[in-house]
Amino acid sequence: MREAGEGMVMQLENFALEASSEGMTETEKMELPSMPSVVYMDVNVVPEHDKERLEATISSLQAEMSELRSKQTLLDSKRREALNRILDLKGCIRVFCRVKCKDEKKVSSPISTEVDKITVRSAGTRKDFVVDRVFPPESTQDDVFGEVRPILRSALDGHNVCVLAYGQTGTGKTHTMEGTNGHHGIVPRAIGGLFHQISQDKSASFSLSMGMLEVYLGSLRDLFVHRPSARITHTIPKSNLSVLSSSDGTVEIEGLTDVPVTDVKQAHRWYARGKHARSTSWTNVNDASSRSHCLTRITITRLNGTEGSTKVISKLWLVDLGGSERLLKTGATGQTLDEGRAINLSLSALGDVIAALRMKRNHIPYRNSKLTQILSDSLGDGSKVLMLVHISPSEDDIAETICSLSFAKRARAVESSREVSEDLKKRKQQSISELEQQIQETEGDLQKVRNQIERIENLIQEKMKTLRATYLLHDDMNESPRSPLVLDHVEVEEGNKKAVKQVRRSASSVPRFMAPTECSRQRQKTSELMGRWRTISVMNRKSVDLFGSQSLNCSTPISSQNLKKRSVAYKRKDLSSQSNPLNISHNSIESKGSLLSKTKNVSTSNPNLRVALHQHRRRMSDLI
Ligand SMILES: Nc1ncnc2c1ncn2[C@@H]1O[C@H](COP(=O)(O)OP(=O)(O)OP(=O)(O)O)[C@@H](O)[C@H]1O
């Protein structure tokens, strides 16, 4: 164990040696006794071996932790890869059909279902429609969400994902997307699912934000902006939102409110607010809500901590499309006719885009409608699309049912199962099962690694706490006269005697002609003291006066204790004056922080829009 102040003595010894070796040849310098190269400070409080052992344990735990983190990253990418392959095998665009539950009074239905096929019988004809999966009338919300859950993972992995509910009015699109109390639909479940998966995934950090809009007659309306006036007027609120797309194909809706959501409850509150805005704004425009598209966007920002600081932004679109209607059947006129036309046009544009993507055409006609423009970066390459086509089991709706199923057939285009042999289908299914098994095993391994990481994190924290506690004890001594940090001015005098003694000792071990004479030692001591007293005089005006009236070797009236106090007081004052700029910057950080928190509610994932949106944020804050 080192003696208190020994480190400082060694520093002085080194200084003395360096000073005494000035002007010596390299060979002469080599004859000097070797001194430790590491200069220690006052470490008398902690037994060195204990401290070293503790530090060694911490660093070995940290090494183990980084190994585990790399393993976690590897497993995570293995899982991602397997999931991606499954989704590719299943198809990046999948079409499901959900049949609305039967009206109890009407027992017979022209519709019969199989796992992936719907047969419509009418007037002696039979039509088969193949989809990726059929949800028969007795299917639950849980069954439907089962197909959505895996693509939530894809969204968190960085893919843009789109879930679209299509169908005739009243066939259950809103039921599927929103659901009812106790029978939550895809949107609330997706919100819960995302937050759940984020809490499980420690390989990256995530932040979510949310936006909701409505597309009506080609106009875009922000559903998070409160507009009481829209409730009581026949005038359709004009939209001020426009769709922007960057050169890399990324789409942003200028001016759309995007709120950061940090937990499920907050996200549900915003979703409820958006739904409310949609349902109340059309009171005087009969049932117009079913002739508009409602889009919920969840933006996911993923920061891959372990793989450096890569930032991946992905979007999850959950879309309740407007009701597809045959205009002739409804006999619509005027505004209703316009609405119907607009809906049909945008739905047919959506069908064209999906069919073109399926057929891998060079040109994808995104620009044919606002809806397809908005979704253009979430329908194409690398994106995952789920189209849920809703149909009615009723005889009365048979024409609409055939229309909807034709839409589904077109969306599935090339990849209809008729073109895929049974053998190929089986092999595909087997590969999918194997990959699912692989994912399950990887998830198990990931969980084990997560547990190990948690255990080691706790251990590191425990050890750090012990180390910190010891250091705190050590730090407490900073204020004490023996502390190495306050030794520099007056306190050094105390140790000076010892230092001089040490200098003598070390000087005696050098050739005699190099040893300082008594006179030079006296001179050195005097000049050192002068230097220090001068330092104090600069620090303290009072001491300047005292120095002016007193000689150096006099029995000074300033006790060393007094000087210590002044020195410490000055240090404090000095620190506090130094802390002023710190305070200012802290304030500025705070004020920035408060600014941020004010603007936090409205942000955009697109950095190019930040300036424009900042101005918009101001306007929004007035509105909200
Ligand atoms: N699978 C289902 N199970 C139970 N109820 C359902 C189901 N599908 C629809 N419904 C009920 O049918 C009614 C109409 O459904 P919903 O409003 O979801 O249709 P929609 O297609 O969204 O209509 P719109 O196009 O007008 O918005 C609702 O009362 C809903 O609860």
The ligand as a Gaussian input file, in Angstrom:
#p B3LYP/6-31G(d) Opt

LIG

0 1
 N      -66.849000     -10.130000     -38.914000
 C      -67.769000      -9.414000     -38.269000
 N      -68.233000      -9.834000     -37.101000
 C      -69.147000      -9.116000     -36.431000
 N      -69.664000      -7.954000     -36.871000
 C      -69.248000      -7.486000     -38.038000
 C      -68.279000      -8.173000     -38.786000
 N      -68.052000      -7.474000     -39.911000
 C      -68.838000      -6.375000     -39.841000
 N      -69.573000      -6.382000     -38.728000
 C      -70.549000      -5.385000     -38.348000
 O      -71.173000      -4.901000     -39.508000
 C      -71.383000      -3.501000     -39.433000
 C      -70.742000      -2.778000     -40.591000
 O      -69.374000      -3.038000     -40.560000
 P      -68.286000      -1.930000     -40.856000
 O      -68.743000      -0.596000     -40.450000
 O      -67.035000      -2.427000     -40.301000
 O      -68.268000      -1.988000     -42.432000
 P      -67.412000      -1.121000     -43.421000
 O      -67.053000      -2.009000     -44.532000
 O      -66.308000      -0.500000     -42.714000
 O      -68.396000      -0.014000     -43.894000
 P      -68.059000       1.428000     -44.488000
 O      -67.487000       1.211000     -45.826000
 O      -69.369000       2.101000     -44.512000
 O      -67.086000       2.070000     -43.560000
 C      -70.821000      -3.054000     -38.108000
 O      -71.863000      -2.956000     -37.190000
 C      -69.890000      -4.158000     -37.714000
 O      -69.796000      -4.293000     -36.321000

